[in-house]
Amino acid sequence: MYQLFCDSNCELWHTTVKELGLNVIRMPYILDGEEFFYDMGENTDFKGFFDRMRAGSTPKTAALNEYAYTEYFEPVLARGEDIYYITFSHQMSGTFNAMKNVIAKLKEKYPEREIRFKDSKLISLGSGFVTYYGALKYKNGATMDELDAYLDELIEHTATYFVVDDLTYLYRGGRVSGVSRVFGNLLGIKPVLYFNEEGKILNINKVKGKKKALATLLGYMKEKGSDLDKYKVYVLQADCEDEASDFVKKIRAEFGYLDIVVQPIGPVIGAHCGPGTVGLIFHSKEK
């Protein structure tokens, strides 16, 4: 028997996490000198967080240390169970160096136990999409090998796109230059970001104006969408509910009925993309 783990950077909603029986590794963020661990939206003041960013607060994120990973993993191994962990993209954080060190030590201590991890090569509800459907397979009795094969295929068909409203936050994270930030904001340029096959976040397009940028996302969905009636579509919003609602109306006008989940972006991801960000995740022919 094995236990299925995810981390809070997959951003599945807290009720969904409980329904699926997932073990969650909570990732930290620091706001105005105080450390928090994202609770999957259970008691999160999303508006308050983004209002503080707009007012000038600069939240930071941090990697977990080896002690934290040991605290999550060892009790499971000690009671005789194995571990399978679906992670967010390893390209996005150094936290997985600590994780790998802990796994190596725990394998020495519990040689009869197995610990596997799968890099979703995505973040936010892109990773959540992979985790959600992986968890359904897990609940239906999939073995680790079966889950491996299923996730390898699903990851290659999960498209994740974001449009940010203000380049300042990407600039702080080293994603754009200072000159691009200043002129981009002045001219209303909205970068369209996506995750490539390696799990890196890249700028795939630059569009003038938010409406045109969201229309570009819809265009990608029309071009790449696959089996949309069989999978959930996730729309993410960082304190811009009206924009997200209008975007969902446009999706439904184009595709008819789909199972669309609209959800707020959490503080860890929000610290890097900033308020006003809108994301779109769907099953695709290719990434």
C-alpha positions in Angstrom: 0.0 0.0 0.0 1.2 3.5 -0.7 0.2 7.0 0.2 -0.3 9.7 -2.4 1.3 13.1 -1.8 1.1 16.5 -3.5 2.2 19.9 -2.5 0.3 23.2 -2.0 1.8 24.6 -5.2 -0.6 22.4 -7.2 -3.3 24.7 -5.7 -6.2 22.1 -5.7 -9.0 23.4 -3.5 -9.0 22.2 0.2 -12.3 20.4 -0.2 -11.0 18.5 -3.3 -7.8 17.6 -1.5 -9.9 16.1 1.4 -12.2 14.2 -1.0 -9.3 12.7 -2.8 -7.5 11.7 0.5 -4.3 13.5 -0.6 -1.4 14.2 1.8 -0.4 17.8 1.2 3.1 19.3 1.6 2.5 22.9 2.4 4.9 25.4 0.8 5.8 28.6 2.6 5.5 32.3 1.8 6.6 35.4 3.8 4.5 38.5 3.9 5.7 41.6 5.7 8.1 39.5 7.8 5.5 36.8 8.8 5.8 33.3 7.5 2.7 31.4 6.3 2.1 28.0 4.8 -0.6 27.9 2.1 -3.7 26.0 3.3 -5.3 25.3 -0.1 -7.7 28.2 0.3 -9.3 26.9 3.5 -8.7 30.1 5.6 -6.8 32.2 3.1 -7.6 35.9 2.7 -6.9 36.2 -1.0 -8.2 39.7 -1.4 -6.2 40.9 1.6 -3.1 39.3 0.2 -3.3 41.0 -3.2 -4.4 44.3 -1.7 -1.2 44.3 0.4 0.8 43.6 -2.8 -0.9 46.5 -4.5 -0.1 48.7 -1.5 3.6 47.9 -1.8 4.2 44.7 0.2 6.7 42.3 -1.5 5.9 38.7 -0.5 8.7 36.1 -0.8 8.7 32.4 -1.1 11.2 29.9 0.2 12.3 26.3 -0.2 11.5 23.7 2.4 14.4 22.3 4.4 15.3 18.6 4.9 13.7 18.6 8.4 10.3 19.5 6.9 10.4 16.8 4.3 11.5 14.2 6.9 8.5 15.2 9.1 6.1 14.6 6.2 7.6 11.4 4.9 9.0 9.4 7.8 5.8 8.7 9.7 4.3 7.1 6.6 7.3 4.9 6.1 7.5 4.0 9.8 4.0 2.5 9.7 4.9 0.3 6.8 3.5 2.3 3.8 5.2 3.5 0.6 5.0 7.0 -0.8 4.2 8.5 -4.3 4.6 12.3 -4.5 3.4 14.3 -7.5 5.4 17.5 -7.4 5.3 20.9 -9.1 7.9 21.7 -11.7 11.5 21.1 -10.5 12.6 23.9 -12.8 10.8 26.4 -10.5 12.5 25.8 -7.2 15.6 24.5 -5.4 13.4 22.8 -2.8 13.7 19.5 -4.5 17.4 19.2 -3.7 16.4 19.0 0.0 13.7 16.5 -0.9 16.0 14.2 -2.8 18.6 14.3 0.0 15.8 13.2 2.5 14.6 10.5 0.2 18.1 9.0 -0.1 18.5 9.0 3.7 15.1 7.5 4.3 15.7 4.8 1.8 18.8 3.8 3.8 16.8 3.8 7.0 13.8 2.0 5.5 15.2 -0.2 2.7 12.1 -2.2 2.4 10.0 0.8 1.6 9.6 2.6 -1.7 9.5 6.4 -2.3 8.7 7.7 -5.8 8.1 11.2 -7.1 6.8 12.5 -10.4 7.7 15.9 -11.7 4.5 17.3 -13.2 6.6 19.9 -15.0 3.9 22.4 -14.2 2.8 24.7 -11.4 -0.5 26.0 -9.9 -3.5 24.2 -11.2 -1.5 22.8 -14.2 0.1 20.6 -11.6 -3.3 20.4 -9.9 -4.8 19.1 -13.1 -2.2 16.3 -13.2 -2.6 15.6 -9.5 -6.4 15.5 -9.6 -6.6 12.9 -12.4 -3.7 11.0 -10.9 -5.5 10.8 -7.6 -8.6 9.4 -9.3 -6.4 6.6 -10.7 -4.9 6.1 -7.2 -8.4 5.8 -5.6 -9.3 3.3 -8.2 -6.5 1.0 -7.2 -3.7 1.9 -9.6 -0.3 0.5 -8.8 2.8 2.8 -8.7 3.8 1.5 -12.1 0.3 2.1 -13.5 0.3 5.6 -12.1 3.7 6.3 -13.5 2.6 5.4 -17.0 -0.7 7.3 -16.7 1.0 10.5 -15.5 3.7 10.4 -18.1 1.1 10.5 -20.7 -1.2 13.1 -19.0 1.7 15.5 -18.4 2.4 15.7 -22.1 -1.2 16.7 -22.7 -1.7 19.4 -20.0 -1.6 22.9 -21.3 -1.0 25.8 -18.8 -1.2 29.4 -19.9 -1.1 32.7 -17.9 -1.6 36.4 -18.6 -0.1 38.8 -16.1 -1.5 42.3 -15.6 1.7 44.0 -14.3 5.2 43.2 -15.4 6.6 44.5 -12.1 6.2 41.1 -10.4 7.9 39.1 -13.2 10.7 41.7 -13.1 11.3 41.0 -9.4 11.5 37.3 -10.2 14.0 37.9 -13.0 11.5 37.0 -15.8 11.7 40.3 -17.6 14.3 43.1 -17.8 13.8 46.5 -16.2 13.4 48.2 -19.5 10.8 45.7 -20.6 8.9 46.2 -17.4 8.8 50.0 -17.7 7.9 50.1 -21.4 5.6 47.1 -21.2 3.5 48.7 -18.4 3.4 52.0 -20.1 2.2 50.5 -23.4 -0.1 48.0 -21.8 1.8 45.0 -23.0 0.6 41.7 -21.5 3.0 38.7 -21.8 1.4 35.3 -22.4 3.3 32.7 -20.4 3.3 28.9 -20.7 5.1 25.8 -19.5 7.3 23.9 -22.0 8.1 20.2 -22.1 11.0 20.7 -19.6 8.8 22.4 -17.0 10.2 25.9 -17.7 7.9 28.9 -17.8 8.4 30.8 -21.0 7.0 33.9 -22.7 5.2 32.6 -25.8 3.5 35.9 -26.9 3.2 39.6 -26.1 -0.2 41.2 -26.7 -1.3 44.8 -26.2 -4.2 44.9 -23.8 -5.7 42.4 -21.4 -8.8 41.6 -23.6 -6.6 40.7 -26.6 -4.3 38.7 -24.3 -7.3 36.6 -23.0 -8.5 36.2 -26.6 -5.1 34.8 -27.3 -5.5 32.2 -24.6 -8.9 31.2 -26.1 -7.2 30.9 -29.4 -4.6 28.5 -28.0 -7.5 26.4 -26.5 -9.2 26.3 -29.9 -6.0 25.2 -31.6 -4.7 22.7 -29.0 -7.7 21.6 -27.0 -8.3 17.9 -26.9 -11.1 15.8 -25.3 -12.3 18.9 -23.6 -15.6 17.3 -22.7 -13.8 14.6 -20.7 -11.6 16.7 -18.6 -12.0 19.8 -16.3 -11.0 23.2 -17.6 -9.5 25.4 -14.9 -9.6 29.2 -15.0 -7.4 31.0 -12.4 -7.7 34.6 -11.2 -5.6 36.7 -8.9 -8.2 39.1 -7.4 -9.9 39.8 -10.8 -13.1 37.8 -10.5 -15.0 39.9 -13.0 -12.4 39.4 -15.7 -12.4 35.6 -15.0 -16.2 35.5 -15.1 -16.3 37.3 -18.5 -13.5 34.9 -19.8 -15.6 31.9 -18.8 -18.6 33.3 -20.7 -16.4 33.5 -23.8 -15.2 30.0 -23.3 -18.7 28.7 -23.1 -19.8 30.7 -26.1 -17.1 29.1 -28.1 -17.2 25.5 -26.8 -20.6 25.1 -25.2 -20.9 23.3 -21.9 -17.6 22.3 -20.3 -16.8 21.4 -16.7 -15.1 24.7 -15.9 -13.6 25.4 -12.4 -12.8 29.0 -11.5 -10.4 29.4 -8.6 -8.3 32.0 -7.0 -4.5 32.0 -7.4 -2.9 31.3 -4.0 -0.2 33.5 -2.2 2.8 31.4 -3.2 2.1 31.6 -6.9 0.6 35.0 -6.6 3.8 36.4 -5.1 5.5 35.8 -8.4 2.7 36.7 -10.9 0.9 39.5 -9.0 -2.7 40.6 -8.8 -4.7 40.7 -12.0 -3.2 37.5 -13.4 -5.5 35.1 -15.3 -4.6 31.5 -16.0 -6.1 28.8 -18.2 -5.5 25.0 -18.0 -6.9 22.4 -20.3 -6.3 18.9 -21.8 -4.4 19.4 -25.1 -3.1 17.7 -28.1 0.3 18.8 -27.0 1.8 21.2 -24.4 
